[in-house]
């Protein structure tokens, strides 16, 4: 029995029976993802039942009861069998999420992976002019899932599936969220102060996708007054203008600003305090970017380092590079076979620092391609030492000689010991696209040059 499929069916039954804009009742069905899909069920008290009776007709209540009963039956089945409620997510589920990351617009990606809906106001649903405002929000681990192909630590629940929370519940942290397993986690620090809005998502995506050498340029864009500090109002203005919305980028009014500054954003609380009186400087932005990158890298490394040894196999490194590429599966298998023939087991393995240096090279994007073109103007390719030199230009750290050997074993199809742009483009240059980085990164144009 596949719990991923059953729970998805439960969600669809609930949504099909609900009117437009209606969402999951708080405490009825909470979909979380830990390694795959889990369901957590809370008992509805009399007050909640009364509220549901006022807001839903009999048909809707019957559908909800049916969905909850199906999910409860699934839980009982697994409990009786002594198995945790956790399913092997099938390849097609990973493939669907990967397509969302690569091809959907940022606002669609956000809505797919966001698991909460914030109800601002009294929490009473009404059709009057003063109706409560509902805003989709995501947890920090939802954010990690939204940018990580084949992510096994968390999964998107899909647009329209979410849990309602009120501002009071967010302020008191009275709702369940998954935590990052990384010690001293910046994602957990942000999550402890609130949820992430769509503008927060766009900002964090920009922080991760902008090469470190250009972070000063990004800071200058936010420093509207040019005084060397970013205040909450400046941040609210720029982050709103940079966030793509359906139909365009929209306007920015004093009402928009007041709404953002008064929001329950964990990121705003982290950067500017709950009173919004703090400001951040250039060093703060650089530290934020570095802390985010360090944690994202550690999280992704941990998905392969199952035994916590601090090393992953050469084959795992190649799977990390190949996942969500456009290379046909048959060719991927042949490429992996070449590597496994040289390193049949973990052998020397790849350490976290070596993995981290490669991640920074891949995150460089157009910088790596530009450096390769500069060094290989004759079109004769680059050898392993020249490739390591190029990588150091991009990441400002030395690429491990062992990692370089693994890359050449994987990507050097003709075995001539030289890399050409055509050989590595589908893996190295397209790596950012698989994470949606191109949708959020800083772009600089000068004449015909665009990076």
N, C-alpha and C positions, 0 to 999 in steps of 0.2 A: 504493500500500500504506500503510495507516494504522498506524503503529507503536504509537500509543496503544491501539488495539484489540488488536493482537497481543500486546503486553506484558500487557494486562489478561487476555487469554485464558491466557497463560503463568502468571500469578499464580493464576487460578482453577483451572487444572489441578493446580498444586502443592498448593493448599489442599484441593481435593477429594480428593486422594490421601492427605492427612495425617490422622492421628487428632486427636481434640479436643485443643486446646492445643499441638499441634506447630507449629513455626514454620519459616520459611526457614532453611536451614542457612547458617551464616556463610560468606561468601566464595563462595556459589553464585550468587545472583542479588540484585543491589542495584538497587532502583528509586529513581531520583532524578528531580527535576523542575527543569529550567532553561529557562524560556520555554515548555516543554511537557514531554515525557517522554523520558528518556534511560535507557539500560541500560548498566551497567558490569559487566564480567564478570572474575572473578579465577580463576586456576587453582587447583584443589583439590590440595593436596599429599597424600602417601601417608597421613600421620597423619589428616587429615580424612576421607579415604576409608575408613580403618579404622573411624573413629568412626561414620560414617554406616552402615557395614555392620553395626555392633553395634546401632544404634538403629532401623534401618528394615528392613522386610521387602523381598523382591524386587519385589513389585508397586509399592511406594512408590518404590524406586530407579528402576524403569523409568519411572514418571511424571515423576520429577525429571529424568531424562536426556532424556525427550521434551520437557519444557518448556525445558530449557537448550538443547537442539539447535534448537528452534524460534526461540528468541531469538537464538542465535548465527547461524542462517541469515539472520535479519533484519538483523543487523549486517553480515554479509558482503555482503548485497544492497546496503545503503546505501554501504558502502566501495567496492564495485565501480562504483557509479554516481557516486562522488565527492560524495555527499551525506552530511551529518552525520546521526547517528541522532536525529532530532528531528522530531516530527510536529506538524501544525497541530491543536491541540485543538479539537474540534468544539463547536458551540454547546450541544449536549445535555450534554456533559461539564461545561461551565461551569454550565449550569442545574442539574445534579444537585448539584454542590458548593455552589451558592448555596442550594439547598433544605436542605442539611445545616446550613449556617450559621444559617439563619433559624428552622428548625422543630425541630431536634433538641435534646435536653437537652445541657448542657455536657459531661457525661462521654462522650456519644456523639460529639460534635464532636471532643473530644480524641482518642478512639480512631480516628476516621476519618483525622485528619491526622497523628497520631503515627507516625513511621517507624522507631522503634527499640524493641526489647524488652531491658531490662536484666536480666541473669541474675546475681543476687547469690549469692555462695558460691563453690564450687570450680569451677563451670562444668560439672560432670558431672550429666547428667540421671539421676534416680533416682525410684523410686516409694516410697521409704521416708519415714518421718516427717520426716527431716531434709532433705527435698528442697529444692533451690535455689528461691529466690523469684524469680518473673518479674514485672517491672513495665514497663508501657508507658511510654515516654518520647518526647519530641519535641525537635527542634532548634529554635533561635530562628527560623529561616526557616520551619519548619513552623508555628510560632505565627503568623507574619505571614500565611501562607496561610490559616490558620483564621479570620482576622478580616477578610479582604479579598475582597469580591465580585469575580468575574471575574479573579482573580489570575493573572497570566501568569509571574511569577517562580518560582513553585513550585506544585505540585499535591498534593492528598491522594492517598495510595495506597489508601485504603479500610481499613476495620476488618479485622484479621486478616492484613494484609500488612505485614511489617516485617523488619528485620534484627536478629539477635541480637548483643548485645555484652556483654562481661563488665565487672565493676567495674574490673579492672586495665586494660582497654583504654580505658575512659572516663577513668580517672585519668591515663593517659599520652597521652590524646588520639589514640589509634591507630585512628581510624575516620574515614570520609569524611563530611563534612557540607558543605552549601552555605553560602557566606558572603554576608553582606550587602555590596553594593557601595559602601555609604556610608562615607566616610572617618571614622575615629574612632568606628566603630559600637559602640553599647552592646550590641547583639544579639551581635556577634562577641566582645565581651569576656566576656559571660555564657557563650556557647557554648564558648569556650576553656577554661572551668573545669568544664564538664560539660553534661549534658542537662537538660531541663525535665520535672518530674513533673506529675501532674494538679493537685496543689495549687498548684504554681508557675503553671500555666496559668490557674487561677482567679484567683490574685492579680494577675497581669499584666493580665488582662482587666478586673479591677476598677480598676487604675491607669489604664487607657486610657479606660474608660467613665464614670468619676466626674468631673464637672466640677471644674475646678481650684479653684473657690471652696469646694468641700466636701472638699478633700483633708485639711484639718485634722481633720474629723470622722472620716474613715477612719483617720487616724493614732491618734486617741484610742481607737478600737476595738481596735487592736493593742497599745496601751500599757496592758496589763492592770494593772500596778502603779502607773501614774500618775506615774512619776518623770521623764517626758520623754524616755525612751529605750526602744527596742524591742530586747530580747535574743532570741537564737535560740529559746529555749524559748517565749517569748511568741508569736513569729511562727509557730512550728510549731503551737501550740495553736489560734490564731485561724484560720490559713489552712486547717487541717484541718476545723474546724467550719463554715467558710464554703463548703467544696467540696461541691457536690451529688453524691450517690452514688445508684446504683440502689437503690430501696427506702427512701430517706431519707438523713439526714445522718450516721447512725452514731454511734458512741461515740468517746471519746478516753481512752486509758489510758496508763500509763507505757510500755508496750510500743510503742504507736503513736508516742509522743514520741521514744523511743530510736531507733526505726526511721527516723523523719524526720531526726533530727539526724545520723544516721550515713549518710544517703543520699548518692548521687553527684550531687545537685542542683547544677547550675551557678549557679542563682539564689542558693541558700543560701551557696555558696562565695563568690559575688560580694559578698553583703551582709554576711556574718558571718565570712568566712574559713573555711579548711578545718578549723581547730580549734574553730570556733563560739564564739570568745571575743570577737569584735567586737560592737558594738551600733550601732544607727542611730538618728538623731534626726529631728526634724521636717523640718529642712532637707534631710537625706538623702533622705527620702521625696519631697519636692517636686522635688528634682533628678532622682530616678529617673523620676518621672512625666513631667517636662518632656523629659528625654532620650529616653524611649520615644516620646512623641508626636512629637517633632521627627524622629526616624528613620522612624517609620511614615509620616509625611506626605511626607518626601523620597522614600521608596521608592515610594509610590503616585504621586507626581508624575513620577518617572522612568519609570513604565510608559507615560506619554503623551509625555514629552519624549524621543523616540527619538534625536534628533540632538544632545542635550546642549546645546541653546542656552540653557537656563534659562527658556524660555517655552513654553507650550502654546497651542493654538488655542482660540478661544471654543467651537467645536464639541466639542473634547475635554473642556472643563470641563463642558459639558452632558451628555456621555456619562458622565462621572464621577458626576454627580448622578442620572442616570436608571437607571444599571445596577442590576439586581435590584429595581427598583420594581414595583409591581403594576399600573402603567399599561399598557394594551394596546399591543402593538407598533405598530399602525397610528397610534394617537394619538401615541406617542413619535416616530414618523417625521415627523408633521406639526409637532410642537413643534421638532424639530431643524431642519426646513426653514425655519421662521420665523427661527431664529438664523442659519443659513447664508445666508439672503437678505440679512441686514444685514451680516454679516461673512463673506463668501464664502471667504476664505483666513485665514491666521493673523492678518493685519492687526496690530492693536496687540498682541494676545495676552495671556496671563495669566502673570504672573511667579510664582515660587515663594513669595515673601512674601505675595502676594495670595491664592494658593491656600491657604496656611497659615492665614491669617485666616479664610477661609471654612470650612475644616476645623474650626477651634475653635468657630465658630458652630454648625455642624451637630452637633458632639459635645456641645453644650450640652443637647440633648434637650428635656426638659420646661421647662427654663429659658427657652428661646426661645418656646415656646408660652405660658408664663405671662406673659412680658413683652409679647407681642403682645396678649393678652387685657387686660392692664393698660392699655396705651396705646389700644386700640381698644374701649373699653367701650361706645361708641355703636353699634358694629357697622357702621361705614361704611368699614372697611378702612384701610390705611396706604399712604402714597405712598412714593416711593423714598428720600427723605431721612429719613422716619420709620422706615423699615425699617433704614436704616443706623444710626440711633440705637439701635434695639432690639438690633441685632447687636453694637454696641459694649458694651452692658450685659452681654451674655452672654460675649463673648470678651475683653473689656477691651482691645480694640484696634480701630482704625477699619477698617471694611470698605471696600475699594476702590470708588470710584464706578463704575469700568468693570465690575467684577464684579457690582455691583448692577444695572447696565443689562442685562448678559447674563441675570441671573436674571429680571428683569422681562420681557425678550423671550421667555424660555423658558416662564415660568409664568403670565403675565398673559394668559389665553386671550381675554378680551373686549377687551383693549387699552385699558382705561379708566385705566391708570396707577396702579392701586391693588391691593394684595394683600389677599385675604381668607383666613381660615384654611382654608376649604374648597378654595381654589385651590392652596395650597402644601402642604397636609397630606400628600398622597400622596408628595411628594418630600422636603420639608424635615423634617417631623416623623417620618416613617417611616425616615429615613436610618439611624438607629442600629440599628433592628431588622434591617436587611439584614446587619449585621456581628455580630449576636448580643450587642450591647452591653447590651441590656436584661436579659440573663441574668446579667451580672456586676456591674452598677453598684450603687452605694450608693443605697438608697432611704430617704428621710426622711419620716416621717408626723407630722402635728400636727393632731389633730382630724380633720376631713374633708379636709384638705390633704395630698396625698402627692406628693412630687417625687423 
